[in-house]
Amino acid sequence: MHEVHVAVIGTGFAGLAMAIRMKQRGITDFVLLERAQEVGGTWRDNTYPGAACDVPSHLYSFSFAPNPDWTRSFSPQPEIWRYLRRTAREHGVYPHIRFGHDVERADWDEERGRWIVRTSQETFAAKVLVSGMGPLCEPQLPDIKGLDTFQGHAFHSARWDHDYDLTGKKVAVIGTGASAIQFVPQIQPKVERLRLFQRTAPWVMPRRDRPITAVERTLFRWFPPLQRLVRAAIYWGRETYVIGFTRQPKMLRLGERWAKKNLFRAVKDKELRKKLLPTFAMGCKRILISNDYYPAVAQSNVDVVTDRITEVRANSVVTADGTEHPVDTIIFGTGFHATDPPSLEKVYGRGGVRLGEAWRDGMEAYKGTTIAGFPNLFMLVGPNTGLGHNSIVFMIESQVNYVMDALKVLGRKEVVELDPRVDRVHAFNERVQKQMRGTVWLTGGCESWYLDAKGRNTTLWPTFTWSYRQLTRKFDAQAYSIRLRATEEVAAVTKADEAVH
């Protein structure tokens, strides 16, 4: 068993941010446990055609590692993945990574005051466990009768099969979320027939994307304050969106008019327009951006099917109206396990309580980061830290600042554990849910992955991100139960440390 001070799970934006900040503070006794063979998280796994970010490039990056070389205002997946690899390399993170280490189970050992983390290769004992797995790591497949009898080829967009040639194929795309509207325009010209099975039409805004000129990139490289100014302008502009989502829903009507104009300009067929026009308030579900989605689905080889799928057969998909749609390929654009992440089944806290059991009534954490009954565990991109308007990287950096402050306390030899008080956890989450009332996410008239089985929004932050930055600026030890070692234990640990060094 390998003893480490901090074990971090995952090497996406969250895991890398945590590792880099520790390196900058002189903390080197840590490992990053990564199931894959390279860093990158979501941006390593999602390689489907057309994959790109819907947050502007200058904002969707670390504040401490600006990238003057973005080639477009909205970065494509290969550039983001390349940025993450380069950043990890430049900050010396790679030596701390254990690739091919899929975390199978993590148990809190009360007596030792350690997390026992079992991976597919080794076991680690860590005083602190940081989860950087994120909510978009495990693809979700729909529960459809007969899916296992399908004799054609099927895959999820997050596990794109690049060896499979779609040319001339009859393809069924299930789902019309953020991934589907990006890959559908890329595959539409290749396939013989594309049947797009849509449960709910999304709001799709124009994508105001453009190349970043060589002159701009040179200026950013030689005068970094200019890029920081651009980043700040984008941040504060995006921050204003939350007003429409939470306080002044009338502001969203202007966005709806722009989205309708985007639809009507590209789609001339009235029946198809009717299918593609959302019936809920903008913002209730994730707002999508695309310039080529509507033109693609308006092509003669595309059918938008709005009838519910009832069954999958050997070579077809059957809908509620009785129609059997012949297909030889199914691509799932059905999202991820956002409200039931894989960590629910793998993490066991005080008394052997499984995280999924602790959250049986819904996810909740103190400041979206720490969980009562799970000492010394910090969850990055935890409950109610997701966003519908700004950059998740900003939230991640806010959480990392909070964890780094907590590590100062946990770095003291006499401190065994920090466990958030139940009353403080409940009070914080009651306040969050109170702020959520009246927002478009609850009143917009839609079903979305933002909501859990009980209809609570346990995914998004309900107000401005700068307020979250203020909440996490300092670690508030008074909100925690702190267990200390006995004096003689501290002396023994100190003596052992001196002997080693």
Buried (B, 14 or more C-beta within 10 A) or exposed (E): EEEBBBBBBBBBBBBBBBBBBBBEEEBEEBBBBBBBEEBBBBBBBBBBBBBBBBBBBBBBBBBEBBBBBBEBBBBBBEBBBBBBBEBBEEBEBBEBBBBEBBBBBBBBEBEEBBBBBBBEEEEBBBBBBBBBBBBBBBBBEBEBEBBEEBEBBBBBBBEBBEEEEBEEBBBBBBBBBBBBBBBBBBBBEBBEBBBBBBBBBBBBBBBEBEEBEEEBBEBBBEEEEBBBEBBEEBBEEBBEBBBBBBEEBEBBEEBBEBBBEBBBEBBEEEEBBEBBBBEBBBBBBBBBBBBBBBBBBBEEBBBBBBBEBBBBBEBBBBBEEEEEBEBBBBBBBBBBBBBBBBBBEBBBBBEEBBBBEBBEEBBBBBBBBBBBBBBBBBBBBBBBBBBBBBBBBBBBBBBBBBBBBBBEEBEEBBBBBBBBBEEBBEEBBEEBBEBBEEBBBBEBEBEBBBBBEEEBBBBBBBBBBBEBBEBBEEBBEEBBEBBEBEEEEBEEEEEEEEEEE
